Amino acid sequence: MNYYTYVDRENCISCAACGAAAPNLFKYDVKDIAYACLDNNNGNAPIPFDEIENLNDAFEGCPTESIKISKIPFDDKEEW
């Protein structure tokens, strides 16, 4: 089963928890706002199987619940 992710950048407070938990999945722009780096925060690239645990750690560690996870690509959803 595939998982997809993106960061709600409007809620991100630049705490760096996601990058610490999953450095291969999350990076920061020049303002230190996080984004999902596999697909430039589009939410349509499947997360590699060996990164699923790190993704879950980042999701659970995000204090603002800015990390979104889905079993379908976000661009295929009718609503975000």
SULGI-V834257 format. One record per helix or strand of 3 or more residues. SS is the DSSP state (2 for helix, 1 for strand). FROM is the first residue (numbers start at 1). TO is the last residue. If there is no record, write none. Layout:
SS FROM TO
SS FROM TO
This chain:
1 4 7
2 17 21
1 26 28
1 34 36
2 49 61
1 67 70
2 74 76
